């Protein structure tokens, strides 16, 4: 179930942000922020549903 939710998170993220962080002109700050996001939010959490993921993501972003 964890792999499925991680896949859903990445699918959700990619649908909102189409720019690749490795594209020319994308600062290293963006890459660092994305890495921190994964370490603080994605890896330690286990989401049972996509709705749970969306609620927790909203809370994480808007703390």
BAFIZA-256121 format. One record per residue (C-alpha): residue number from 1; residue in one letter; x negated, y, z negated. Coordinates in Angstrom, 1 decimal, padded with zeros to 4 digits. Layout:
N
<r NUM A <X Y Z>>
...
//
This chain:
63
<r 1 X <000.0 000.0 000.0>>
<r 2 X <-002.9 002.4 -000.8>>
<r 3 X <-004.3 002.1 002.8>>
<r 4 X <-000.9 002.9 004.2>>
<r 5 X <-000.5 006.0 002.1>>
<r 6 X <-004.0 007.2 002.9>>
<r 7 X <-003.1 006.7 006.6>>
<r 8 X <000.1 008.6 006.1>>
<r 9 X <-001.8 011.4 004.3>>
<r 10 X <-004.3 011.7 007.2>>
<r 11 X <-001.5 011.6 009.8>>
<r 12 X <000.4 014.3 007.9>>
<r 13 X <-002.8 016.4 007.6>>
<r 14 X <-003.7 016.0 011.2>>
<r 15 X <-000.2 016.9 012.4>>
<r 16 X <-000.5 020.3 010.6>>
<r 17 X <-004.2 021.1 011.3>>
<r 18 X <-005.4 020.1 014.8>>
<r 19 X <-008.8 021.7 014.6>>
<r 20 X <-011.7 019.3 013.9>>
<r 21 X <-014.0 020.4 011.1>>
<r 22 X <-016.9 019.4 013.3>>
<r 23 X <-016.0 021.8 016.1>>
<r 24 X <-018.4 024.7 016.9>>
<r 25 X <-017.6 027.7 014.7>>
<r 26 X <-016.2 025.8 011.8>>
<r 27 X <-018.1 026.8 008.8>>
<r 28 X <-019.7 024.4 006.4>>
<r 29 X <-017.4 025.8 003.7>>
<r 30 X <-014.4 024.2 005.4>>
<r 31 X <-016.2 020.8 005.4>>
<r 32 X <-017.1 021.2 001.8>>
<r 33 X <-013.5 022.1 000.9>>
<r 34 X <-012.2 019.1 002.8>>
<r 35 X <-014.7 016.8 001.0>>
<r 36 X <-013.6 018.2 -002.4>>
<r 37 X <-010.0 017.7 -001.5>>
<r 38 X <-010.6 014.1 -000.7>>
<r 39 X <-012.6 013.5 -003.9>>
<r 40 X <-010.1 015.4 -006.1>>
<r 41 X <-006.8 014.5 -004.5>>
<r 42 X <-006.9 011.6 -002.0>>
<r 43 X <-009.1 009.0 -003.6>>
<r 44 X <-007.9 009.1 -007.2>>
<r 45 X <-004.2 009.0 -006.4>>
<r 46 X <-001.9 006.2 -005.4>>
<r 47 X <001.3 007.2 -003.6>>
<r 48 X <004.2 004.9 -003.4>>
<r 49 X <006.2 007.0 -000.8>>
<r 50 X <005.5 009.7 001.6>>
<r 51 X <007.9 012.0 -000.3>>
<r 52 X <005.8 011.5 -003.5>>
<r 53 X <002.7 012.4 -001.5>>
<r 54 X <004.3 015.6 -000.2>>
<r 55 X <005.4 016.7 -003.7>>
<r 56 X <002.0 016.0 -005.2>>
<r 57 X <000.2 017.6 -002.3>>
<r 58 X <002.4 020.7 -002.7>>
<r 59 X <001.6 020.8 -006.4>>
<r 60 X <-002.1 020.4 -005.8>>
<r 61 X <-002.2 023.2 -003.2>>
<r 62 X <000.0 025.6 -005.2>>
<r 63 X <-001.3 025.1 -008.7>>
//
